[in-house]
């Protein structure tokens, strides 16, 4: 790594925004591989996930927060909002995502919750969908007047558009520090944590709107034997009807979930994976404080 210790920059960058604006997709693009789950279903990120991107002159430690939940006030959503505020209290830069062409009431509510004592970079995502350039420029002027953002950067997380410019912008606001992680590190998540997230992602992707948000995955056993991982996971759902949806006719849906999750794990771990997945009904788990602590959502 070139550059002196005096000129190297390193800091924590929180990624915030309302649900489903592309935070996890952007994190995965910035890091270069999947470390945070993505889904068309809103509010899929529940845990603080660290993604790390290192260059010759800087190390960006990204924190992917749950989307601020402004509509529902259940135990799990209150816990996630508290986690977001705790995350923001110890980061150097806040990066807020909005969708190009939209600045919703929820977006404005999130802005009001953000700390005023650190740089706030507004990232306008999904510019690949904006066909009318004049309308996009007018929109950028509108959002610039909505709040005193430190800087505004339009990007496309899906197509990796303008991400180099985003990194340059963020780097200017990082403090001068030595790196916190090694140059090849991309996350501080354990393989066990990532395995649970990958199974949960496949539930959302393959069950679509049929399955409600109240789905969790526990890893009951994680064994590492040489280049083989033996992983035993349980999908927790709220009702018997949800269990039937996840399993599917003749077990086909659960088989697809397991197969796709295993393939992603083998790629992420660079190892062979033996995966067994069960489905269990546990009514009311999303409002069970002890259960949320077990899942790390407290």
Kinemage of the C-alpha trace (Angstrom):
@kinemage 1
@onewidth
@group {chain A} dominant
@subgroup {mainchain}
@vectorlist {calphas} color= white
{ca unk a 1} P 0.000 0.000 0.000
{ca unk a 2} L 1.464 3.310 -1.071
{ca unk a 3} L 1.066 6.628 0.719
{ca unk a 4} L 2.313 7.603 4.141
{ca unk a 5} L 0.514 6.951 7.411
{ca unk a 6} L -0.007 10.723 7.710
{ca unk a 7} L -1.987 10.973 4.474
{ca unk a 8} L -3.945 7.726 4.679
{ca unk a 9} L -7.635 8.129 5.476
{ca unk a 10} L -9.880 5.618 7.197
{ca unk a 11} L -13.329 5.941 8.725
{ca unk a 12} L -16.796 4.525 9.223
{ca unk a 13} L -19.477 5.380 6.668
{ca unk a 14} L -23.108 4.665 7.594
{ca unk a 15} L -25.484 3.817 4.740
{ca unk a 16} L -29.010 4.944 5.638
{ca unk a 17} L -32.352 5.472 3.943
{ca unk a 18} L -35.919 4.301 3.911
{ca unk a 19} L -36.485 0.608 3.101
{ca unk a 20} L -35.830 -0.692 -0.408
{ca unk a 21} L -33.859 2.205 -1.904
{ca unk a 22} L -30.876 -0.039 -2.743
{ca unk a 23} L -28.608 0.203 0.318
{ca unk a 24} L -27.551 -3.442 0.298
{ca unk a 25} L -27.029 -3.478 -3.477
{ca unk a 26} L -24.808 -0.406 -3.199
{ca unk a 27} L -22.787 -1.946 -0.354
{ca unk a 28} L -22.223 -5.144 -2.324
{ca unk a 29} L -21.099 -3.103 -5.361
{ca unk a 30} L -18.696 -0.977 -3.335
{ca unk a 31} L -17.148 -4.022 -1.673
{ca unk a 32} L -17.095 -6.127 -4.825
{ca unk a 33} L -19.014 -9.170 -3.586
{ca unk a 34} L -22.212 -10.124 -1.814
{ca unk a 35} L -22.010 -9.479 1.929
{ca unk a 36} L -25.474 -8.026 2.474
{ca unk a 37} L -28.683 -9.600 1.230
{ca unk a 38} L -30.740 -7.981 -1.487
{ca unk a 39} L -34.417 -8.515 -2.227
{ca unk a 40} L -37.356 -6.753 -3.835
{ca unk a 41} L -39.078 -7.054 -0.468
{ca unk a 42} L -38.447 -3.934 1.590
{ca unk a 43} L -36.666 -3.972 4.947
{ca unk a 44} L -34.560 -7.117 4.481
{ca unk a 45} L -31.435 -5.902 6.300
{ca unk a 46} L -31.776 -6.397 10.071
{ca unk a 47} L -28.224 -6.391 11.299
{ca unk a 48} L -25.359 -3.937 11.228
{ca unk a 49} L -23.131 -5.292 8.436
{ca unk a 50} L -19.604 -4.045 7.865
{ca unk a 51} L -18.273 -3.914 4.316
{ca unk a 52} L -14.671 -2.882 3.723
{ca unk a 53} L -13.155 -1.281 0.616
{ca unk a 54} L -9.449 -0.427 0.636
{ca unk a 55} L -7.486 1.657 -1.878
{ca unk a 56} L -3.919 2.964 -1.863
{ca unk a 57} L -5.000 6.110 -0.032
{ca unk a 58} L -8.054 5.167 2.024
{ca unk a 59} L -10.059 2.459 3.742
{ca unk a 60} L -13.842 2.807 3.729
{ca unk a 61} L -15.626 0.852 6.461
{ca unk a 62} L -19.272 0.776 5.390
{ca unk a 63} L -22.090 0.090 7.821
{ca unk a 64} L -25.311 -1.113 6.161
{ca unk a 65} L -28.122 -0.222 8.555
{ca unk a 66} L -31.706 -1.480 8.558
{ca unk a 67} L -34.032 0.891 6.726
{ca unk a 68} L -35.587 3.339 9.184
{ca unk a 69} L -39.067 1.975 9.830
{ca unk a 70} L -41.464 4.920 9.961
{ca unk a 71} L -44.768 3.093 9.445
{ca unk a 72} L -44.781 0.209 11.930
{ca unk a 73} L -43.993 0.188 15.632
{ca unk a 74} L -43.609 -3.496 16.503
{ca unk a 75} L -40.927 -4.726 18.914
{ca unk a 76} L -38.578 -5.778 16.112
{ca unk a 77} L -38.944 -2.478 14.208
{ca unk a 78} L -38.349 -0.410 17.353
{ca unk a 79} L -35.215 -2.483 18.015
{ca unk a 80} L -33.964 -1.919 14.471
{ca unk a 81} L -34.551 1.851 14.623
{ca unk a 82} L -32.636 1.952 17.907
{ca unk a 83} L -29.799 0.028 16.232
{ca unk a 84} L -29.683 2.579 13.402
{ca unk a 85} L -29.391 5.496 15.844
{ca unk a 86} L -26.627 3.719 17.765
{ca unk a 87} L -24.766 3.092 14.508
{ca unk a 88} L -25.002 6.742 13.469
{ca unk a 89} L -23.586 7.890 16.809
{ca unk a 90} L -20.172 6.336 16.108
{ca unk a 91} L -19.671 6.880 12.364
{ca unk a 92} L -17.577 9.545 10.617
{ca unk a 93} L -19.750 10.119 7.552
{ca unk a 94} L -23.455 9.470 6.904
{ca unk a 95} L -24.447 8.466 3.388
{ca unk a 96} L -28.194 8.668 2.743
{ca unk a 97} L -29.761 6.978 -0.263
{ca unk a 98} L -32.863 8.156 -2.093
{ca unk a 99} L -34.364 7.054 -5.404
{ca unk a 100} L -33.869 9.299 -8.405
{ca unk a 101} L -37.023 11.293 -9.067
{ca unk a 102} L -38.507 10.676 -5.622
{ca unk a 103} L -38.243 12.423 -2.274
{ca unk a 104} L -41.007 10.892 -0.208
{ca unk a 105} L -42.469 11.791 3.161
{ca unk a 106} L -40.542 8.808 4.559
{ca unk a 107} L -37.292 10.147 3.069
{ca unk a 108} L -37.895 13.476 4.796
{ca unk a 109} L -38.647 11.704 8.090
{ca unk a 110} L -35.326 9.844 7.843
{ca unk a 111} L -33.481 13.125 7.176
{ca unk a 112} L -34.940 14.570 10.379
{ca unk a 113} L -33.543 11.624 12.355
{ca unk a 114} L -29.970 12.061 11.114
{ca unk a 115} L -27.217 13.681 13.221
{ca unk a 116} L -26.349 17.268 12.308
{ca unk a 117} L -22.755 17.144 13.524
{ca unk a 118} L -21.134 15.098 10.728
{ca unk a 119} L -20.931 15.144 6.933
{ca unk a 120} L -24.161 14.016 5.246
{ca unk a 121} L -23.726 12.827 1.658
{ca unk a 122} L -26.961 12.413 -0.299
{ca unk a 123} L -26.645 9.568 -2.797
{ca unk a 124} L -29.312 9.646 -5.498
{ca unk a 125} L -29.601 6.015 -6.603
{ca unk a 126} L -31.236 4.344 -9.627
{ca unk a 127} L -30.294 7.091 -12.082
{ca unk a 128} L -30.269 4.336 -14.745
{ca unk a 129} L -34.080 4.519 -14.586
{ca unk a 130} L -34.151 8.276 -15.212
{ca unk a 131} L -34.625 8.596 -18.986
{ca unk a 132} L -35.297 12.343 -18.957
{ca unk a 133} L -32.010 14.086 -18.108
{ca unk a 134} L -33.632 17.497 -17.757
{ca unk a 135} L -36.123 16.081 -15.247
{ca unk a 136} L -33.255 14.470 -13.328
{ca unk a 137} L -31.365 17.769 -13.139
{ca unk a 138} L -34.519 19.533 -11.917
{ca unk a 139} L -34.968 16.832 -9.293
{ca unk a 140} L -31.369 17.235 -8.085
{ca unk a 141} L -31.971 20.956 -7.674
{ca unk a 142} L -35.128 20.249 -5.677
{ca unk a 143} L -33.421 17.850 -3.258
{ca unk a 144} L -30.514 20.272 -2.841
{ca unk a 145} L -33.028 22.741 -1.442
{ca unk a 146} L -34.666 20.207 0.862
{ca unk a 147} L -31.764 19.997 3.326
{ca unk a 148} L -28.240 21.294 3.854
{ca unk a 149} L -26.521 18.185 2.453
{ca unk a 150} L -22.734 18.289 2.489
{ca unk a 151} L -22.620 16.903 -1.061
{ca unk a 152} L -24.992 15.219 -3.530
{ca unk a 153} L -23.810 12.348 -5.763
{ca unk a 154} L -26.031 10.573 -8.346
{ca unk a 155} L -25.243 6.861 -8.858
{ca unk a 156} L -26.583 3.583 -10.184
{ca unk a 157} L -25.844 0.827 -7.688
{ca unk a 158} L -27.313 -1.739 -10.078
{ca unk a 159} L -24.962 -0.779 -12.943
{ca unk a 160} L -22.054 0.471 -10.780
{ca unk a 161} L -22.525 3.888 -12.370
{ca unk a 162} L -20.539 6.835 -10.915
{ca unk a 163} L -19.287 4.819 -7.931
{ca unk a 164} L -15.713 6.075 -8.453
{ca unk a 165} L -16.982 9.628 -8.016
{ca unk a 166} L -18.877 8.571 -4.876
{ca unk a 167} L -15.707 7.086 -3.357
{ca unk a 168} L -13.718 10.254 -4.159
{ca unk a 169} L -16.398 12.345 -2.481
{ca unk a 170} L -16.501 10.150 0.623
{ca unk a 171} L -12.713 10.018 0.914
{ca unk a 172} L -12.513 13.808 1.296
{ca unk a 173} L -14.579 13.561 4.475
{ca unk a 174} L -12.804 10.608 6.123
{ca unk a 175} L -10.425 11.403 8.986
{ca unk a 176} L -6.696 10.756 8.663
{ca unk a 177} L -6.263 7.356 10.293
{ca unk a 178} L -4.357 4.126 9.678
{ca unk a 179} L -6.476 1.251 8.309
{ca unk a 180} L -8.676 -0.685 10.745
{ca unk a 181} L -8.625 -3.876 8.657
{ca unk a 182} L -6.253 -5.734 6.357
{ca unk a 183} L -6.066 -4.708 2.669
{ca unk a 184} L -7.886 -7.865 1.511
{ca unk a 185} L -10.664 -7.861 4.130
{ca unk a 186} L -14.172 -7.229 2.763
{ca unk a 187} L -16.356 -7.796 5.843
{ca unk a 188} L -16.296 -8.537 9.567
{ca unk a 189} L -19.278 -10.910 9.289
{ca unk a 190} L -18.586 -14.512 10.226
{ca unk a 191} L -19.379 -17.289 7.781
{ca unk a 192} L -22.113 -18.427 10.184
{ca unk a 193} L -23.817 -15.004 10.053
{ca unk a 194} L -23.506 -14.804 6.280
{ca unk a 195} L -24.964 -18.313 5.888
{ca unk a 196} L -28.107 -17.292 7.783
{ca unk a 197} L -28.488 -14.129 5.699
{ca unk a 198} L -28.094 -16.016 2.417
{ca unk a 199} L -30.819 -18.505 3.355
{ca unk a 200} L -33.129 -15.645 4.371
{ca unk a 201} L -32.442 -13.836 1.100
{ca unk a 202} L -33.537 -16.882 -0.899
{ca unk a 203} L -36.780 -17.116 1.110
{ca unk a 204} L -37.628 -13.541 0.148
{ca unk a 205} L -36.530 -13.894 -3.462
{ca unk a 206} L -38.304 -17.183 -4.153
{ca unk a 207} L -41.466 -16.681 -2.082
{ca unk a 208} L -42.004 -13.076 -3.150
{ca unk a 209} L -45.015 -11.257 -1.756
{ca unk a 210} L -46.571 -14.542 -0.624
{ca unk a 211} L -44.419 -14.607 2.481
{ca unk a 212} L -44.626 -11.839 5.103
{ca unk a 213} L -41.640 -9.980 6.471
{ca unk a 214} L -41.647 -11.969 9.734
{ca unk a 215} L -39.160 -14.636 8.632
{ca unk a 216} L -35.928 -15.437 10.453
{ca unk a 217} L -33.158 -17.992 9.981
{ca unk a 218} L -31.153 -19.641 12.727
{ca unk a 219} L -27.992 -21.679 12.165
{ca unk a 220} L -28.338 -24.700 14.433
{ca unk a 221} L -24.951 -26.206 13.610
{ca unk a 222} L -21.971 -24.967 11.603
{ca unk a 223} L -19.095 -27.417 11.184
{ca unk a 224} L -15.893 -26.729 9.282
{ca unk a 225} L -13.977 -29.817 8.158
{ca unk a 226} L -11.097 -28.951 5.854
{ca unk a 227} L -12.623 -27.398 2.743
{ca unk a 228} L -16.151 -28.547 3.644
{ca unk a 229} L -18.809 -26.644 5.605
{ca unk a 230} L -21.669 -28.658 7.115
{ca unk a 231} L -24.482 -26.229 7.852
{ca unk a 232} L -27.843 -26.980 9.458
{ca unk a 233} L -30.343 -24.125 9.333
{ca unk a 234} L -33.934 -23.504 10.428
{ca unk a 235} L -36.318 -21.028 8.796
{ca unk a 236} L -38.674 -19.563 11.421
{ca unk a 237} L -42.131 -18.463 10.279
{ca unk a 238} L -45.128 -17.101 12.124
{ca unk a 239} L -47.934 -19.436 10.926
{ca unk a 240} L -48.581 -22.889 9.480
{ca unk a 241} L -49.782 -21.273 6.237
{ca unk a 242} L -46.401 -19.528 5.902
{ca unk a 243} L -44.621 -22.839 6.454
{ca unk a 244} L -46.583 -24.374 3.583
{ca unk a 245} L -45.578 -21.490 1.297
{ca unk a 246} L -41.868 -21.843 2.126
{ca unk a 247} L -41.903 -25.614 1.629
{ca unk a 248} L -43.970 -25.467 -1.565
{ca unk a 249} L -45.727 -28.256 -3.398
{ca unk a 250} L -43.811 -31.480 -2.941
{ca unk a 251} L -41.044 -29.555 -1.156
{ca unk a 252} L -39.946 -27.875 -4.391
{ca unk a 253} L -39.742 -24.323 -2.995
{ca unk a 254} L -37.626 -25.348 0.015
{ca unk a 255} L -35.364 -27.383 -2.276
{ca unk a 256} L -34.815 -24.335 -4.500
{ca unk a 257} L -34.127 -22.114 -1.464
{ca unk a 258} L -31.560 -24.609 -0.163
{ca unk a 259} L -29.879 -25.134 -3.533
{ca unk a 260} L -29.486 -21.439 -4.341
{ca unk a 261} L -28.318 -20.585 -0.812
{ca unk a 262} L -25.753 -23.403 -0.932
{ca unk a 263} L -24.409 -22.195 -4.270
{ca unk a 264} L -23.984 -18.647 -2.932
{ca unk a 265} L -22.265 -19.982 0.200
{ca unk a 266} L -19.812 -22.036 -1.851
{ca unk a 267} L -18.912 -18.924 -3.825
{ca unk a 268} L -18.636 -16.719 -0.721
{ca unk a 269} L -16.667 -19.240 1.369
{ca unk a 270} L -14.604 -20.701 -1.521
{ca unk a 271} L -15.444 -24.121 -0.111
{ca unk a 272} L -17.824 -27.042 -0.609
{ca unk a 273} L -21.017 -26.744 1.428
{ca unk a 274} L -23.422 -29.387 2.715
{ca unk a 275} L -26.629 -27.588 3.695
{ca unk a 276} L -29.767 -28.890 5.377
{ca unk a 277} L -32.700 -26.528 5.920
{ca unk a 278} L -35.871 -27.073 7.963
{ca unk a 279} L -38.929 -24.870 8.442
{ca unk a 280} L -40.402 -24.312 11.911
{ca unk a 281} L -43.491 -22.399 13.050
{ca unk a 282} L -42.897 -20.079 16.012
{ca unk a 283} L -45.834 -17.719 16.386
{ca unk a 284} L -45.109 -14.164 17.502
{ca unk a 285} L -41.329 -14.461 17.338
{ca unk a 286} L -40.948 -10.908 15.938
{ca unk a 287} L -42.434 -9.480 19.169
{ca unk a 288} L -40.526 -11.849 21.488
{ca unk a 289} L -37.706 -9.823 23.071
{ca unk a 290} L -35.757 -12.925 24.095
{ca unk a 291} L -36.034 -14.374 20.602
{ca unk a 292} L -34.848 -11.109 19.068
{ca unk a 293} L -31.810 -11.139 21.380
{ca unk a 294} L -31.021 -14.672 20.235
{ca unk a 295} L -31.143 -13.483 16.631
{ca unk a 296} L -28.999 -10.433 17.418
{ca unk a 297} L -31.861 -7.970 16.859
{ca unk a 298} L -32.001 -6.254 20.245
